[in-house]
């Protein structure tokens, strides 16, 4: 998955997680964890792409 798509989907899932915490706290916390993981991996992919571009 592309890094930008992964970052955006992480923010979308994070927003849904914040909304879900009011009714189902465990599901909301799991969604926030997944969102943080997606955003972290997405930024890591973008950083790796940038560093490969500088070396070439």
C-alpha positions in Angstrom: 0.0 0.0 0.0 1.2 3.5 -0.8 2.5 5.5 2.1 0.1 8.5 1.6 -2.9 6.2 1.3 -1.9 4.4 4.5 -1.5 7.7 6.4 -4.9 9.0 5.2 -6.6 5.7 6.0 -5.0 5.8 9.5 -6.5 9.3 10.1 -9.9 8.1 8.9 -9.8 5.0 11.2 -8.6 7.2 14.0 -11.5 9.6 13.6 -13.9 6.6 13.6 -12.2 5.3 16.7 -12.7 8.6 18.6 -16.4 8.5 17.6 -16.7 4.9 18.7 -15.2 5.4 22.2 -18.4 6.9 23.5 -20.4 3.7 22.9 -17.9 0.9 22.8 -14.6 1.9 24.5 -12.8 -1.3 23.6 -13.6 -1.1 19.9 -12.6 2.6 19.9 -9.3 1.9 21.6 -8.6 -0.9 19.1 -9.4 1.4 16.2 -7.1 4.1 17.6 -4.3 1.5 18.0 -4.8 0.3 14.4 -4.8 4.0 13.2 -1.6 4.8 15.0 0.0 1.7 13.5 -1.1 2.6 10.0 0.1 6.2 10.3 3.4 5.1 11.7 4.1 2.6 9.0 2.9 5.1 6.3 5.4 7.7 7.5 8.1 5.1 7.6 7.4 4.1 4.0 7.4 7.8 2.9 10.7 8.3 4.7 12.2 5.2 3.1 11.1 6.4 -0.3 12.7 9.8 0.3 16.0 8.4 1.5 16.2 6.1 -1.5 15.6 9.0 -3.8 18.4 11.0 -2.3 20.9 8.2 -2.6 20.2 7.6 -6.3 
